[in-house]
Amino acid sequence: MLMMVRNSGWVSGLWLHFQNKIAMKKILILLLMAVGAQAQPSPSAEIQIKVALLACPEESRDHAMVYGYSPKGEFIVLRTGTNEMVCIADDPASPGLSVSCYHKSLEPFMERGRVLKKQGKNYQEIFDIREQEAKSGKLILPKQPASLVVLSAAAEDYSITTGEVRNSYSRSVVYIPFATAESTGLPSKPTTPGMPWIMNPGTARAHIMIDPPRKN
């Protein structure tokens, strides 16, 4: 009987040791996965510029300014520009592909948003701060309609080594600060695929949305 009790204690201890080893292995795997995700390499500057310019009108690509990311993940200027367009390369830390280009008159508005986001502000806080600053005249807004184009694709349809993009989708935006449905004649919500509508009407962020139907 005493032998059975001793064996039972030994088995329990061995089982506990086995369970602890499994738990430690799981933790190690999760840590390695997290490190691997953080260490995801950024595309070269050339590839970032090439892909970012896909969202830019062809006639403006050669001289557009391009922002992108350093190997350390820092947001930097990849190429200075001399024309009216500013482009943003894909953020390697975000899933999938998303690049954009906009008219340079939007740069103060966009830059203010980036600064506030870096400070840890959430979407609503950024919206409210820019709204207040725009109304006070501190934040300069475009004096005319200004365009923005966003091009996106799934991660599997984008090669960071060649810059090849397949099955991309583009949507267009035209910023008209403080425009309304009444001042533009546009609906305040989407009705038919591809038809323009106005988002955030009456605010500094008022803009016309144009979302083409997605290809099947």
HUPE-V846748 format. One line per field, one symbol per residue. ss: DSSP state (H for helix, E for strand, C for the rest). phi: phi as a letter, one per 40 degrees, with the letter a starting at -180 (. if undefined). burial: I if it has 9 or more other ideal C-beta (glycine too) atoms within 8 Angstrom, else O. Layout:
ss->???
phi->???
burial->???
//
This chain:
ss->CHHHHHHHHHHHHHHHHHHHHHHHHHHHHHHHHHHHHHCCCCCCHHHHHHHHHHHCCHHHHHHCEEEEECCCCCEEEEECCCCCEEEECCCCCCCCEEEEEEEHHHHHHHHHHHHHHHCCCCHHHHHHHHHHHHHHCCCCCCCCCEEEEEEEECHHHECCCCCCECCCEEEEEEECCCCCHHHHCCCCCCCCCCCCEEECCCCCCCEEEEECCCCC
phi->.ccccccccccccccccccccccccccccccccccccccdccccdccdcdcdcccbddcbccbccbcabcdcgccbccacbbbcbbbbcccccbcgbababaccccddcccccccccccgccdcccdcccccccccgcccbccbdbcabbbbacdcbbbccbgcbbfcbbbbbbcbdgcbcccbgbccacbbdgccabbfdgbccdacbbbcdccc
burial->OOOOOOOOOOOOOOOOOOOOOOOOOOOOOOOOOOOOOOOOOIIOOOIIIIIIIIIIOOOIIOOIIIIIIOOOOOOOOIIOIOOOIIIIIIOIOOOIIIIIIIIIOIIIIIOIIIOIIOOOOOOOIIIOIIIOIIOOOOIOIIOOOIIIIIIIIOOOIIOIOOIOIOOIIIIIIIIIIOIIIOOIOIIOOIOOOOOOIIIOIOIIIIIIIIOIOOOO
//
